[in-house]
């Protein structure tokens, strides 16, 4: 059988399982499913035992992927020949964790691709697969060359205790007790986590196997692990140790956790792959292929997606004719029973909303959310056959949507979406500052259940989208013209972004007088298109023919900006940003600032409560300032920006184009007006006097300085020099535009302006000897970034330009130091003059 050697470069998470066991009488302990007939040989000189001597009448047995037997304090696997050399995934997760470490039951610890094989003598080996190359045809000589360079590690070696012969070949009984009771690297915390929590060694007397369950396609191993801690040191001369103690470790000296490993059988016949295309945002896996006839190695990259198949040939024909059909196996997500009841319907609706997208791909009722049947003892949250939205009692403000997929084909097998309780606090703060001016329901300390439920539904849909294979599409919001965001009818029909996979959040552009009420992200045009591309049966005879058809689909769709994908990893394309809206960051941010100015005076009213401090007011104010800071970042990305369109050679599109000079100048003018002229409206003394003594000057100074360093960063300077030419925006243009406002203005040289001038001069001084800078580029045709391009700025025009501008600023400072009437201003310019003189003359 041809073996595939694969790169494990995928996000693997799977469901753990708790076996439903109890100690039974001899009659009750008999397996419900009849075991294969006992045809074991008599005891041999090699140590093999008769089957009934190893698995006696007192054994508690379960049958599934393996036979699993519990005999007193021993655990045995019974592995049939039909399972040997079959690829499996082993996913280890926390079940119960020690408090205080930021880890929660259901989260993944380890992943491993493995297979079982017959070793020499009476041995069964468990081998891990961590290889990165493949030669698909085992009949060719190059296949052997690939094998010779990719030895698979043996992660477990087991002596065969007994052999049972049957119609489907031999079954091998092995003792796995010590293996799973131990601290095996691939099925335990591992050295990194032990360093993280200052854990030392496994305590064997208080570590044990809880249960092992066997299901049709998976085996679940639940264990309890107890570790002692790294002893604290009183030697002050010793170097600080890695990590921090868990509270239970500090109190008791020991830490106990429950873990679960899901060992899942991969399909014998891998699903047909769908080749990755950088113009559509899907997660991917890849390996290097060595073909007998090829003159070079090739990178085979494929997308991750669920296996949706027709129930029969008749349905397949209907679907190709354009009719909707139901899949043989729909995608089902269960809602964790630990979820508060009032939020369950909204999480479920976030799943169900995706059906509209799957209908564009020819599927009806393809996906659904279901409530966990709590009284059904045949089901377990840890059974890898079930996908679940897990609810974590945590103060972390987050949610995440991973998936477990077959690394041979990209087939998604299951998912555990992580939902942290405190994401509701994050949603409250986002919605309050972004929609507080337009939605009266947002102006509250606590949202009503209906509003919070709608926000939960939006996040649920976003995370489910990830588990369907979709990446963030940060370019989706750019497809909406800014003025359309203020159009009630248009936003009602289309929403404010074309993809729920964007980080577009809420419509902060709409003004109160516009009457816009559809302020939430929703599954949009791009999402439906991406699902159609990823899940349609396009009628090709194989994945290569599919790729040709899919390429033509993309070229046609590319004519519609709402169907385009913008990568989440571009550091230089201003169209691809988080938390932004519209096709012009300057216009959108100006509207956003107007709304922030509207809600700032209301924060006290919205936050205070009798008998409590102003903590909530401080949180709301910091959220508002953070939103303003985001607007400045959205604008700054235009400076030195480059448009990066993922295209192919058969498209009439230029992949890389510098942001036009007029837009870059517009961006700098915006910053000069709204930030580099101090935004004093943020300094509301009625608020600041209630939360801290230095929230005004310090907050503005930090935003000004960080934005200044952003627009003058090394990677931006590299691109400005690269694209300046005769029509591009140059480093000289940028400095002249900044200095016209920061340095040359003579009026209003207050404390904010003086701080900004010092920060600007300090930055120019650093550019006299800038060193090397990196400009990260995207690797064409893949979803991964390439190695950064490093440029030594010392050998460019940057130091020369910086020196010239410092000399000009020196002249201005000298003149003003002699003529300023205000002593603070006079001292300031003398200080600027001294700094520049020291820098230009050298520190002597």
Secondary structure, 3 states (H helix, E strand, C coil): CCCCCCCCCCCCCCCCCCCCCCCCCCCCCCCCCCCCCCCCCCCCCCCCCCHHHHCCCCCEEEECCCEEEEECCEEEEEEECCCCCCCEEEEEEEEECCCCCCCCCCCEEEEEEEEEEECCCCEEEEEEECCCEECCCCCCHHHHHHHHCCCCCEEEEEEEEEEEEECCEEEEEEECHHHHHCCCHHHCCHHHHHHHCCEEEECHHHCEEEEEEECCCEEEEEEEEEEEECCCCCCCCCCCCCCCCCHHHHHHCEEEEEEEEEEEECCCCCCCCCECCCCCCECEEEEEECCCCCCCCEEEEEECEECCCECCHHHHHHHHCCCCECECCCEEEEECCCCCHHHHHHHHHHHHCCHHHHHHCCECCCEEEEECCCCCCCCCCCCCCCEEEEEECCCCCCEEECCEECCCCCEEEECEEEEECCHHHHHHHHHHHHHCCCCHHHCCCCCCHHHHHHHHHHHHHHHHHHHCCECCCCCHHHHCCHHHHHCHHHHHHHCCCCCCCCCCCCCCCCCHHHCCCCCCCCCCHHHHHHHHHHHCCCCCCCHHHHHHHHHHHHHHHCCCHHHCCCCCCCCCCCCCCCCCCCCCHHHHHHHHHHHHHHHHCCHHHHHCCCCCCCHHHHHHHHHHHHHHHHHHHHHHCCCCCEEECCCCCCCCCCCEEECCHHHHHHHHHHHHHHCCCCCHHHCCHHHHHHHCCCHHHHHHHHHHHHHHHHHCCHHHHHHHHHHCCCCCCCHHHHHHHHHHHHCCCCCCCCHHHHHHHHHHHHHHHHHHHCCEEEECCECCCCCCECCCEEEEHHHCCHHHHHHHHHHHHHHHHHHHHHHCCCHHHHHHHHHHHHHHHHHHHCCC
